Amino acid sequence: MIVSTSESVAGHRIVRTLGLVRGNTIRARHIGRDIKALGRNIVGGEIAEYTKLLAEAREQALDRMLEEANQLGANAIVTTRFATSMVTNGGAELLAFGTAVVVEPE
């Protein structure tokens, strides 16, 4: 499956648009990670625990979007975007969305 953030795929033409596809996940912080993050806030630096948490959430949302596109019969997704939102104190949603299409080589 080709995934692109642009409106097209180089060397291909879109022959059919199948519609919006999306995948999301909601992740909560973990008390152990919060304690480590507090230390980082004091001394500075990257909060690796949260970086890892968000990377895992992004991959899960992307996998769910790809699954939805596969079910529609797509072989590509264009205009892919990611969005986040706070759902609750300590919990955030990560959403991946794009347009499922069928492409053919030019």
N, CA, C and O atoms as a GROMACS GRO file, in nm:
protein
  424
    1MET      N    1   0.086  -0.118   0.000
    1MET     CA    2   0.000   0.000   0.000
    1MET      C    3   0.090   0.123   0.000
    1MET      O    4   0.182   0.134   0.081
    2ILE      N    5   0.063   0.214  -0.091
    2ILE     CA    6   0.136   0.341  -0.098
    2ILE      C    7   0.063   0.441  -0.009
    2ILE      O    8  -0.059   0.457  -0.019
    3VAL      N    9   0.137   0.508   0.078
    3VAL     CA   10   0.080   0.612   0.164
    3VAL      C   11   0.154   0.741   0.135
    3VAL      O   12   0.277   0.746   0.145
    4SER      N   13   0.080   0.845   0.100
    4SER     CA   14   0.140   0.972   0.061
    4SER      C   15   0.074   1.089   0.134
    4SER      O   16  -0.048   1.089   0.156
    5THR      N   17   0.154   1.187   0.170
    5THR     CA   18   0.098   1.308   0.229
    5THR      C   19   0.057   1.408   0.122
    5THR      O   20  -0.009   1.508   0.152
    6SER      N   21   0.096   1.382  -0.002
    6SER     CA   22   0.058   1.473  -0.111
    6SER      C   23  -0.073   1.427  -0.175
    6SER      O   24  -0.128   1.324  -0.138
    7GLU      N   25  -0.121   1.504  -0.271
    7GLU     CA   26  -0.248   1.473  -0.338
    7GLU      C   27  -0.232   1.373  -0.450
    7GLU      O   28  -0.331   1.332  -0.511
    8SER      N   29  -0.110   1.334  -0.479
    8SER     CA   30  -0.085   1.240  -0.588
    8SER      C   31   0.029   1.148  -0.550
    8SER      O   32   0.094   1.165  -0.447
    9VAL      N   33   0.053   1.048  -0.636
    9VAL     CA   34   0.164   0.955  -0.617
    9VAL      C   35   0.249   0.964  -0.744
    9VAL      O   36   0.200   0.940  -0.854
   10ALA      N   37   0.374   0.998  -0.727
   10ALA     CA   38   0.463   1.014  -0.843
   10ALA      C   39   0.465   0.887  -0.927
   10ALA      O   40   0.477   0.776  -0.874
   11GLY      N   41   0.453   0.906  -1.060
   11GLY     CA   42   0.457   0.794  -1.152
   11GLY      C   43   0.328   0.714  -1.160
   11GLY      O   44   0.324   0.611  -1.228
   12HIS      N   45   0.223   0.761  -1.094
   12HIS     CA   46   0.094   0.692  -1.094
   12HIS      C   47  -0.018   0.793  -1.121
   12HIS      O   48  -0.002   0.913  -1.099
   13ARG      N   49  -0.129   0.742  -1.168
   13ARG     CA   50  -0.247   0.827  -1.180
   13ARG      C   51  -0.360   0.764  -1.099
   13ARG      O   52  -0.372   0.642  -1.092
   14ILE      N   53  -0.440   0.849  -1.039
   14ILE     CA   54  -0.554   0.801  -0.961
   14ILE      C   55  -0.666   0.766  -1.057
   14ILE      O   56  -0.709   0.849  -1.136
   15VAL      N   57  -0.713   0.641  -1.051
   15VAL     CA   58  -0.819   0.597  -1.140
   15VAL      C   59  -0.954   0.585  -1.070
   15VAL      O   60  -1.059   0.580  -1.134
   16ARG      N   61  -0.949   0.581  -0.935
   16ARG     CA   62  -1.074   0.574  -0.860
   16ARG      C   63  -1.050   0.626  -0.718
   16ARG      O   64  -0.951   0.591  -0.653
   17THR      N   65  -1.142   0.708  -0.672
   17THR     CA   66  -1.138   0.758  -0.535
   17THR      C   67  -1.242   0.682  -0.455
   17THR      O   68  -1.360   0.678  -0.492
   18LEU      N   69  -1.199   0.622  -0.344
   18LEU     CA   70  -1.288   0.538  -0.265
   18LEU      C   71  -1.342   0.607  -0.141
   18LEU      O   72  -1.441   0.563  -0.083
   19GLY      N   73  -1.277   0.716  -0.100
   19GLY     CA   74  -1.329   0.793   0.012
   19GLY      C   75  -1.235   0.803   0.131
   19GLY      O   76  -1.122   0.754   0.130
   20LEU      N   77  -1.287   0.868   0.233
   20LEU     CA   78  -1.212   0.893   0.355
   20LEU      C   79  -1.186   0.763   0.431
   20LEU      O   80  -1.276   0.680   0.447
   21VAL      N   81  -1.063   0.748   0.477
   21VAL     CA   82  -1.029   0.638   0.566
   21VAL      C   83  -0.959   0.697   0.688
   21VAL      O   84  -0.892   0.800   0.680
   22ARG      N   85  -0.977   0.629   0.801
   22ARG     CA   86  -0.916   0.681   0.922
   22ARG      C   87  -0.886   0.567   1.018
   22ARG      O   88  -0.943   0.458   1.009
   23GLY      N   89  -0.797   0.597   1.108
   23GLY     CA   90  -0.763   0.504   1.215
   23GLY      C   91  -0.728   0.587   1.336
   23GLY      O   92  -0.664   0.691   1.324
   24ASN      N   93  -0.769   0.543   1.452
   24ASN     CA   94  -0.738   0.620   1.572
   24ASN      C   95  -0.708   0.529   1.689
   24ASN      O   96  -0.739   0.410   1.688
   25THR      N   97  -0.646   0.587   1.789
   25THR     CA   98  -0.621   0.519   1.914
   25THR      C   99  -0.620   0.624   2.024
   25THR      O  100  -0.585   0.739   2.002
   26ILE      N  101  -0.659   0.583   2.141
   26ILE     CA  102  -0.653   0.672   2.258
   26ILE      C  103  -0.558   0.607   2.357
   26ILE      O  104  -0.576   0.492   2.397
   27ARG      N  105  -0.459   0.682   2.397
   27ARG     CA  106  -0.358   0.630   2.489
   27ARG      C  107  -0.357   0.714   2.616
   27ARG      O  108  -0.376   0.835   2.614
   28ALA      N  109  -0.334   0.644   2.726
   28ALA     CA  110  -0.324   0.711   2.856
   28ALA      C  111  -0.180   0.704   2.904
   28ALA      O  112  -0.106   0.609   2.874
   29ARG      N  113  -0.141   0.804   2.979
   29ARG     CA  114  -0.008   0.803   3.039
   29ARG      C  115  -0.002   0.696   3.147
   29ARG      O  116  -0.105   0.653   3.198
   30HIS      N  117   0.117   0.656   3.180
   30HIS     CA  118   0.142   0.554   3.283
   30HIS      C  119   0.216   0.620   3.398
   30HIS      O  120   0.306   0.700   3.375
   31ILE      N  121   0.179   0.588   3.519
   31ILE     CA  122   0.238   0.653   3.636
   31ILE      C  123   0.391   0.640   3.638
   31ILE      O  124   0.460   0.734   3.677
   32GLY      N  125   0.442   0.525   3.595
   32GLY     CA  126   0.588   0.507   3.589
   32GLY      C  127   0.652   0.603   3.491
   32GLY      O  128   0.758   0.659   3.519
   33ARG      N  129   0.588   0.622   3.377
   33ARG     CA  130   0.639   0.717   3.278
   33ARG      C  131   0.629   0.860   3.331
   33ARG      O  132   0.717   0.942   3.306
   34ASP      N  133   0.521   0.889   3.403
   34ASP     CA  134   0.504   1.023   3.460
   34ASP      C  135   0.615   1.057   3.559
   34ASP      O  136   0.663   1.171   3.563
   35ILE      N  137   0.655   0.959   3.638
   35ILE     CA  138   0.762   0.983   3.736
   35ILE      C  139   0.893   1.012   3.663
   35ILE      O  140   0.965   1.104   3.700
   36LYS      N  141   0.924   0.933   3.560
   36LYS     CA  142   1.046   0.957   3.482
   36LYS      C  143   1.038   1.093   3.412
   36LYS      O  144   1.137   1.166   3.406
   37ALA      N  145   0.921   1.127   3.359
   37ALA     CA  146   0.904   1.255   3.290
   37ALA      C  147   0.924   1.372   3.385
   37ALA      O  148   0.979   1.475   3.347
   38LEU      N  149   0.878   1.357   3.508
   38LEU     CA  150   0.897   1.463   3.607
   38LEU      C  151   1.045   1.491   3.627
   38LEU      O  152   1.086   1.606   3.637
   39GLY      N  153   1.124   1.386   3.631
   39GLY     CA  154   1.269   1.403   3.641
   39GLY      C  155   1.327   1.478   3.524
   39GLY      O  156   1.414   1.563   3.540
   40ARG      N  157   1.278   1.447   3.404
   40ARG     CA  158   1.325   1.515   3.283
   40ARG      C  159   1.286   1.663   3.286
   40ARG      O  160   1.361   1.749   3.240
   41ASN      N  161   1.168   1.692   3.341
   41ASN     CA  162   1.124   1.831   3.351
   41ASN      C  163   1.217   1.911   3.441
   41ASN      O  164   1.237   2.031   3.420
   42ILE      N  165   1.274   1.846   3.540
   42ILE     CA  166   1.364   1.915   3.633
   42ILE      C  167   1.501   1.938   3.569
   42ILE      O  168   1.554   2.049   3.578
   43VAL      N  169   1.557   1.835   3.506
   43VAL     CA  170   1.693   1.847   3.451
   43VAL      C  171   1.696   1.883   3.303
   43VAL      O  172   1.801   1.920   3.251
   44GLY      N  173   1.582   1.874   3.235
   44GLY     CA  174   1.576   1.907   3.093
   44GLY      C  175   1.604   1.787   3.005
   44GLY      O  176   1.649   1.682   3.052
   45GLY      N  177   1.578   1.803   2.879
   45GLY     CA  178   1.602   1.697   2.782
   45GLY      C  179   1.474   1.636   2.730
   45GLY      O  180   1.364   1.669   2.775
   46GLU      N  181   1.492   1.547   2.634
   46GLU     CA  182   1.378   1.479   2.573
   46GLU      C  183   1.311   1.387   2.674
   46GLU      O  184   1.377   1.322   2.754
   47ILE      N  185   1.180   1.383   2.669
   47ILE     CA  186   1.104   1.290   2.753
   47ILE      C  187   1.080   1.166   2.668
   47ILE      O  188   0.975   1.151   2.604
   48ALA      N  189   1.179   1.078   2.669
   48ALA     CA  190   1.179   0.962   2.580
   48ALA      C  191   1.059   0.871   2.603
   48ALA      O  192   1.010   0.808   2.509
   49GLU      N  193   1.010   0.863   2.725
   49GLU     CA  194   0.895   0.778   2.756
   49GLU      C  195   0.772   0.823   2.679
   49GLU      O  196   0.696   0.740   2.627
   50TYR      N  197   0.750   0.954   2.671
   50TYR     CA  198   0.635   1.006   2.597
   50TYR      C  199   0.658   0.999   2.446
   50TYR      O  200   0.563   0.979   2.370
   51THR      N  201   0.783   1.016   2.403
   51THR     CA  202   0.815   1.002   2.261
   51THR      C  203   0.780   0.862   2.214
   51THR      O  204   0.719   0.844   2.109
   52LYS      N  205   0.818   0.761   2.294
   52LYS     CA  206   0.787   0.623   2.260
   52LYS      C  207   0.636   0.599   2.260
   52LYS      O  208   0.584   0.532   2.171
   53LEU      N  209   0.566   0.652   2.359
   53LEU     CA  210   0.422   0.636   2.368
   53LEU      C  211   0.352   0.692   2.244
   53LEU      O  212   0.264   0.627   2.187
   54LEU      N  213   0.391   0.811   2.202
   54LEU     CA  214   0.329   0.872   2.084
   54LEU      C  215   0.366   0.799   1.955
   54LEU      O  216   0.284   0.788   1.865
   55ALA      N  217   0.489   0.749   1.945
   55ALA     CA  218   0.530   0.673   1.827
   55ALA      C  219   0.447   0.546   1.815
   55ALA      O  220   0.405   0.509   1.705
   56GLU      N  221   0.424   0.478   1.926
   56GLU     CA  222   0.341   0.357   1.925
   56GLU      C  223   0.198   0.390   1.885
   56GLU      O  224   0.136   0.316   1.808
   57ALA      N  225   0.145   0.500   1.936
   57ALA     CA  226   0.008   0.541   1.904
   57ALA      C  227  -0.004   0.576   1.756
   57ALA      O  228  -0.102   0.540   1.691
   58ARG      N  229   0.097   0.646   1.702
   58ARG     CA  230   0.096   0.684   1.561
   58ARG      C  231   0.096   0.559   1.472
   58ARG      O  232   0.022   0.554   1.374
   59GLU      N  233   0.177   0.459   1.506
   59GLU     CA  234   0.182   0.336   1.426
   59GLU      C  235   0.051   0.259   1.434
   59GLU      O  236   0.006   0.204   1.333
   60GLN      N  237  -0.011   0.255   1.550
   60GLN     CA  238  -0.138   0.184   1.564
   60GLN      C  239  -0.248   0.254   1.484
   60GLN      O  240  -0.328   0.188   1.418
   61ALA      N  241  -0.253   0.386   1.489
   61ALA     CA  242  -0.352   0.461   1.413
   61ALA      C  243  -0.330   0.442   1.263
   61ALA      O  244  -0.425   0.424   1.187
   62LEU      N  245  -0.205   0.443   1.220
   62LEU     CA  246  -0.172   0.423   1.079
   62LEU      C  247  -0.213   0.282   1.035
   62LEU      O  248  -0.270   0.265   0.928
   63ASP      N  249  -0.183   0.182   1.116
   63ASP     CA  250  -0.222   0.043   1.083
   63ASP      C  251  -0.373   0.030   1.068
   63ASP      O  252  -0.421  -0.038   0.978
   64ARG      N  253  -0.448   0.096   1.155
   64ARG     CA  254  -0.594   0.089   1.148
   64ARG      C  255  -0.647   0.159   1.023
   64ARG      O  256  -0.744   0.113   0.963
   65MET      N  257  -0.584   0.270   0.984
   65MET     CA  258  -0.624   0.339   0.862
   65MET      C  259  -0.595   0.251   0.740
   65MET      O  260  -0.678   0.242   0.649
   66LEU      N  261  -0.478   0.186   0.738
   66LEU     CA  262  -0.442   0.097   0.627
   66LEU      C  263  -0.540  -0.020   0.616
   66LEU      O  264  -0.578  -0.060   0.506
   67GLU      N  265  -0.581  -0.073   0.730
   67GLU     CA  266  -0.677  -0.183   0.731
   67GLU      C  267  -0.811  -0.140   0.669
   67GLU      O  268  -0.870  -0.214   0.591
   68GLU      N  269  -0.856  -0.021   0.704
   68GLU     CA  270  -0.982   0.029   0.647
   68GLU      C  271  -0.969   0.049   0.496
   68GLU      O  272  -1.062   0.017   0.421
   69ALA      N  273  -0.855   0.101   0.451
   69ALA     CA  274  -0.832   0.121   0.308
   69ALA      C  275  -0.829  -0.013   0.234
   69ALA      O  276  -0.884  -0.024   0.124
   70ASN      N  277  -0.765  -0.113   0.293
   70ASN     CA  278  -0.762  -0.246   0.232
   70ASN      C  279  -0.902  -0.303   0.216
   70ASN      O  280  -0.934  -0.364   0.114
   71GLN      N  281  -0.987  -0.282   0.316
   71GLN     CA  282  -1.124  -0.333   0.310
   71GLN      C  283  -1.203  -0.268   0.196
   71GLN      O  284  -1.295  -0.329   0.141
   72LEU      N  285  -1.167  -0.144   0.161
   72LEU     CA  286  -1.234  -0.075   0.050
   72LEU      C  287  -1.178  -0.115  -0.086
   72LEU      O  288  -1.236  -0.083  -0.189
   73GLY      N  289  -1.065  -0.184  -0.086
   73GLY     CA  290  -1.002  -0.223  -0.212
   73GLY      C  291  -0.901  -0.123  -0.264
   73GLY      O  292  -0.865  -0.126  -0.382
   74ALA      N  293  -0.854  -0.035  -0.180
   74ALA     CA  294  -0.756   0.067  -0.220
   74ALA      C  295  -0.617   0.006  -0.231
   74ALA      O  296  -0.586  -0.094  -0.166
   75ASN      N  297  -0.534   0.068  -0.313
   75ASN     CA  298  -0.393   0.030  -0.316
   75ASN      C  299  -0.304   0.150  -0.281
   75ASN      O  300  -0.181   0.142  -0.288
   76ALA      N  301  -0.368   0.261  -0.243
   76ALA     CA  302  -0.294   0.380  -0.200
   76ALA      C  303  -0.383   0.469  -0.114
   76ALA      O  304  -0.506   0.462  -0.120
   77ILE      N  305  -0.317   0.552  -0.035
   77ILE     CA  306  -0.386   0.656   0.043
   77ILE      C  307  -0.312   0.785   0.018
   77ILE      O  308  -0.190   0.792   0.034
   78VAL      N  309  -0.386   0.889  -0.023
   78VAL     CA  310  -0.326   1.020  -0.047
   78VAL      C  311  -0.378   1.120   0.056
   78VAL      O  312  -0.474   1.094   0.127
   79THR      N  313  -0.312   1.233   0.062
   79THR     CA  314  -0.341   1.342   0.158
   79THR      C  315  -0.349   1.291   0.302
   79THR      O  316  -0.437   1.331   0.378
   80THR      N  317  -0.256   1.204   0.338
   80THR     CA  318  -0.252   1.149   0.474
   80THR      C  319  -0.214   1.256   0.574
   80THR      O  320  -0.121   1.334   0.551
   81ARG      N  321  -0.285   1.260   0.685
   81ARG     CA  322  -0.260   1.358   0.791
   81ARG      C  323  -0.272   1.288   0.927
   81ARG      O  324  -0.334   1.183   0.939
   82PHE      N  325  -0.213   1.350   1.027
   82PHE     CA  326  -0.225   1.305   1.165
   82PHE      C  327  -0.278   1.420   1.249
   82PHE      O  328  -0.245   1.536   1.224
   83ALA      N  329  -0.359   1.389   1.348
   83ALA     CA  330  -0.411   1.490   1.440
   83ALA      C  331  -0.414   1.430   1.580
   83ALA      O  332  -0.432   1.309   1.597
   84THR      N  333  -0.397   1.515   1.678
   84THR     CA  334  -0.406   1.471   1.816
   84THR      C  335  -0.505   1.559   1.890
   84THR      O  336  -0.527   1.674   1.854
   85SER      N  337  -0.563   1.502   1.994
   85SER     CA  338  -0.652   1.582   2.079
   85SER      C  339  -0.653   1.521   2.219
   85SER      O  340  -0.639   1.400   2.237
   86MET      N  341  -0.669   1.608   2.315
   86MET     CA  342  -0.678   1.565   2.455
   86MET      C  343  -0.820   1.514   2.478
   86MET      O  344  -0.916   1.586   2.452
   87VAL      N  345  -0.833   1.392   2.526
   87VAL     CA  346  -0.964   1.333   2.551
   87VAL      C  347  -1.001   1.347   2.698
   87VAL      O  348  -1.115   1.376   2.733
   88THR      N  349  -0.903   1.324   2.783
   88THR     CA  350  -0.921   1.333   2.927
   88THR      C  351  -0.788   1.371   2.988
   88THR      O  352  -0.686   1.368   2.919
   89ASN      N  353  -0.787   1.407   3.113
   89ASN     CA  354  -0.662   1.440   3.179
   89ASN      C  355  -0.573   1.316   3.180
   89ASN      O  356  -0.606   1.217   3.246
   90GLY      N  357  -0.462   1.321   3.108
   90GLY     CA  358  -0.372   1.207   3.101
   90GLY      C  359  -0.399   1.114   2.985
   90GLY      O  360  -0.329   1.014   2.970
   91GLY      N  361  -0.499   1.144   2.901
   91GLY     CA  362  -0.530   1.059   2.786
   91GLY      C  363  -0.545   1.142   2.660
   91GLY      O  364  -0.607   1.248   2.662
   92ALA      N  365  -0.487   1.094   2.551
   92ALA     CA  366  -0.494   1.167   2.425
   92ALA      C  367  -0.528   1.073   2.310
   92ALA      O  368  -0.494   0.954   2.312
   93GLU      N  369  -0.596   1.128   2.211
   93GLU     CA  370  -0.630   1.053   2.090
   93GLU      C  371  -0.532   1.091   1.982
   93GLU      O  372  -0.497   1.208   1.967
   94LEU      N  373  -0.488   0.993   1.906
   94LEU     CA  374  -0.410   1.018   1.786
   94LEU      C  375  -0.491   0.963   1.669
   94LEU      O  376  -0.531   0.847   1.671
   95LEU      N  377  -0.515   1.046   1.569
   95LEU     CA  378  -0.598   1.012   1.454
   95LEU      C  379  -0.515   1.023   1.327
   95LEU      O  380  -0.447   1.123   1.305
   96ALA      N  381  -0.521   0.919   1.244
   96ALA     CA  382  -0.460   0.922   1.112
   96ALA      C  383  -0.575   0.920   1.012
   96ALA      O  384  -0.669   0.841   1.027
   97PHE      N  385  -0.568   1.005   0.909
   97PHE     CA  386  -0.675   1.005   0.809
   97PHE      C  387  -0.621   1.043   0.672
   97PHE      O  388  -0.518   1.110   0.661
   98GLY      N  389  -0.692   1.001   0.570
   98GLY     CA  390  -0.652   1.029   0.433
   98GLY      C  391  -0.761   0.984   0.338
   98GLY      O  392  -0.870   0.946   0.380
   99THR      N  393  -0.730   0.989   0.209
   99THR     CA  394  -0.825   0.949   0.106
   99THR      C  395  -0.777   0.821   0.041
   99THR      O  396  -0.668   0.815  -0.015
  100ALA      N  397  -0.859   0.718   0.048
  100ALA     CA  398  -0.828   0.588  -0.014
  100ALA      C  399  -0.853   0.599  -0.164
  100ALA      O  400  -0.957   0.649  -0.208
  101VAL      N  401  -0.757   0.552  -0.241
  101VAL     CA  402  -0.767   0.558  -0.387
  101VAL      C  403  -0.712   0.432  -0.449
  101VAL      O  404  -0.643   0.353  -0.384
  102VAL      N  405  -0.744   0.414  -0.577
  102VAL     CA  406  -0.682   0.312  -0.659
  102VAL      C  407  -0.595   0.385  -0.759
  102VAL      O  408  -0.641   0.474  -0.830
  103VAL      N  409  -0.468   0.346  -0.765
  103VAL     CA  410  -0.375   0.409  -0.859
  103VAL      C  411  -0.321   0.305  -0.956
  103VAL      O  412  -0.317   0.186  -0.927
  104GLU      N  413  -0.279   0.353  -1.073
  104GLU     CA  414  -0.215   0.271  -1.174
  104GLU      C  415  -0.090   0.342  -1.222
  104GLU      O  416  -0.086   0.465  -1.225
  105PRO      N  417   0.013   0.266  -1.259
  105PRO     CA  418   0.133   0.331  -1.313
  105PRO      C  419   0.099   0.408  -1.440
  105PRO      O  420   0.014   0.368  -1.519
  106GLU      N  421   0.168   0.520  -1.459
  106GLU     CA  422   0.145   0.601  -1.581
  106GLU      C  423   0.214   0.537  -1.700
  106GLU      O  424   0.207   0.589  -1.811
   0.00000   0.00000   0.00000
